[in-house]
């Protein structure tokens, strides 16, 4: 986005020297204003996202600090009124911080949903934060149960604690779904397909027409589907082979074995599959 904006700024400045009343200048100026607005909105959205993440992390730190201040084993053996009041205040603070973290995570989830599949890093961050929040809620529930066993009533927090029990299961389910979505997206991003065949085989499968590779009407059942991270070598079972799809030359090599058959070795998977997630090998 920024690179495109810089290029347009340079063009606007160049055209400005030719006359600000020219149609080319005005058209480019409109385009510049539009992209500048989008860029500003993007920067604002990024700042808001960072702020929400920072809020959750800060809340986690404060929750840990407050939990450390709650002494469930007084030296005298009995809780004084001041002890109980302080515990109630701290428990209320914990509940407030947990609620604020839940609200911030909800906003982050809405942002992730609005970006579709584009922001995988944000989705992973949400999953990690959700797990931490779930653990924090579990600890607060356990702390509350221990206080109740010691007859320290937290009556004003009954509703909050009930919500914690309910939210714990809901959050666990939401976290699992989020993790599943990320795993599915990860599989999709790393899924590649390859096939090997003679020129006749490839023509029969509608992969080769007039000497050119086509996949629009191809029989995809002819392809082997795999994860590019797990694929480093493909035996061709032929003495001669060549790639018909486009892949960087320095990302692979053909190696001939003792049986004279060649094997395709993928040296750099990321680079190899950068241009196409489909690999077609023609053998003779």
Buried (B, 14 or more C-beta within 10 A) or exposed (E): EEEEBEEBBEBBEEBEEEEEEEEEBEEBBEBBEEBEEEBEEEEEEEEEBEEBBEBBBBBBEBBEEBBEEBEEEEEEEEBEEEBBEBBBEBBBBBBBBBBBBBEBBEBBBEBBEEEEEEBBEBBBBBBEBBBBBBEBBBBBBEBBEEBEEBEBEBEEBEEBBEBBEEBBEEBBEBBEEBBEBBEEBBEEEBEBBBBBBEBEBBBEBBBBEEEEBEBEEBEEEBBEEBEBEEBEEBEBEBEEBEBBBEBEEEBBEBEEEEEEBBBBEBEEBEBBBEEBBBBBBBBE
